[in-house]
Each structure stands twice: as C-alpha cells, then as structure tokens.
Amino acid sequence: MAKKKTFGSKKDEQKGSDRQMAKVIVAKKTANNKYGYKEAMVDRDDVQDFIKQNKE
C-alpha cells in the first residue's frame, strides 16, 4: 500500500528554508602570478571556519 502525500504542503516547504547558506569565494594565487577562485556554498554558521581552512 502506498502512503498518501499531498504535494506543496507546509511541512515540506519549511525543510529547505531552515538552512541559511552563504556563498563564499576564496582567491588563490597560481604559479603564473594569476589568481584562481574557489566558490562554495557553506552553512552561514561555518563561514569563518571555511575561510580559515582555505586561506594561504
């Protein structure tokens, strides 16, 4: 037997909206004296940790 599910219910909408994300861009210098960029979506609370880990 299949479970009944209503699409577009309030319960499903709140699952995705609970996480607040931040887009972080970190620049790294390459061998040719040019810069490369790393782009990532990170939880808002973990931004400082992500920057510290990817810093030169």
Buried (B, 14 or more C-beta within 10 A) or exposed (E): EEEEEEEEEEEEEEEEEEEEEEEBEBEEEEEEEEEEEEEEEBEEEEBEEBEEEEEE
